[in-house]
Amino acid sequence: MLMVHVHARVKPEAIEAFKRATLENARASLKEAGIARFDVGQQMDDPTSFVLVEVYRDAEAPARHKETTHYAAWRDTVASMMAAPRASVKYESVFPAEDGW
């Protein structure tokens, strides 16, 4: 299992549009066989800061995810909303075990 945390900082005027686009992408992403979990969090003390927590079933799943039409639509839609470039950090899942997802 591969966990990816994507950190995004959006322009204040784009917060609601970013949330709409991101939730649409997250819902579609959960239908992918290679995705076990796709969470979206908004920082409480800085509403322009978001984290996407993506849990993939195998190392190839992120590349397959980036080939989907819903990801491409999200990427293109939110590009102008970014206050800074997105950044991601990859983690190996330690707990729960694969069957716990």
C-alpha positions in Angstrom: 0.0 0.0 0.0 1.3 3.4 -1.0 0.1 6.6 0.7 0.5 9.9 -1.0 -0.1 13.2 0.8 -0.7 16.1 -1.7 -0.4 19.5 -0.2 -2.2 22.4 -2.0 -2.4 26.0 -1.2 -5.1 27.8 -3.1 -6.0 31.5 -3.7 -8.5 32.7 -1.2 -11.1 33.6 -3.9 -10.8 30.0 -5.3 -11.5 28.0 -2.1 -15.0 27.0 -2.9 -14.3 26.2 -6.5 -11.3 24.2 -5.5 -13.3 22.2 -3.0 -16.0 21.5 -5.6 -13.5 20.3 -8.3 -11.5 18.3 -5.7 -14.6 16.5 -4.3 -15.7 15.6 -7.8 -12.2 14.1 -8.5 -12.1 12.3 -5.1 -15.5 10.7 -5.7 -14.5 9.5 -9.2 -11.1 8.3 -7.9 -12.7 6.1 -5.3 -14.2 4.1 -8.2 -10.8 3.2 -9.4 -9.7 -0.4 -8.6 -6.2 0.8 -7.5 -7.4 3.3 -5.0 -8.3 2.2 -1.5 -8.9 5.7 0.0 -9.0 9.3 -1.1 -9.5 11.9 1.6 -9.6 15.6 1.3 -8.8 17.8 4.3 -8.9 21.6 4.7 -6.6 23.2 7.4 -8.7 24.7 10.2 -6.6 27.7 10.9 -5.7 28.4 7.2 -8.7 27.6 4.9 -6.5 28.1 1.8 -4.4 25.0 2.7 -5.6 21.5 1.7 -4.2 18.0 1.9 -5.3 15.1 -0.2 -4.5 11.7 1.3 -4.5 9.1 -1.4 -4.0 5.4 -0.6 -3.1 3.2 -3.5 -3.2 -0.6 -3.6 0.1 -0.9 -5.6 3.0 1.2 -6.9 1.5 1.4 -10.4 -1.9 2.8 -9.3 -0.8 6.4 -9.1 0.3 6.4 -12.7 -3.0 4.8 -13.8 -4.9 7.4 -11.7 -3.1 10.2 -13.6 -4.3 8.7 -16.9 -8.0 9.1 -16.0 -10.2 11.7 -17.5 -11.4 12.9 -14.1 -7.8 13.5 -12.9 -7.0 15.4 -16.1 -10.1 17.5 -15.7 -9.3 18.2 -12.0 -5.6 19.1 -12.8 -6.6 21.5 -15.6 -9.5 23.0 -13.6 -7.5 23.8 -10.4 -4.3 24.9 -12.2 -5.2 28.6 -12.1 -6.5 28.3 -8.5 -3.1 27.5 -7.0 -1.4 30.1 -4.9 1.8 27.8 -4.9 2.7 24.7 -6.8 1.3 21.5 -5.3 3.7 19.2 -3.4 3.4 15.5 -2.6 5.1 13.2 -0.2 4.9 9.4 -0.6 4.7 7.0 2.4 4.7 3.2 2.7 1.7 2.2 4.8 2.8 0.6 8.1 -0.7 0.3 9.6 -3.3 -0.9 9.0 -2.3 -4.0 7.1 -3.5 -4.2 3.5 -6.7 -6.1 4.5 -7.5 -3.3 6.9 -8.1 -0.8 4.1 
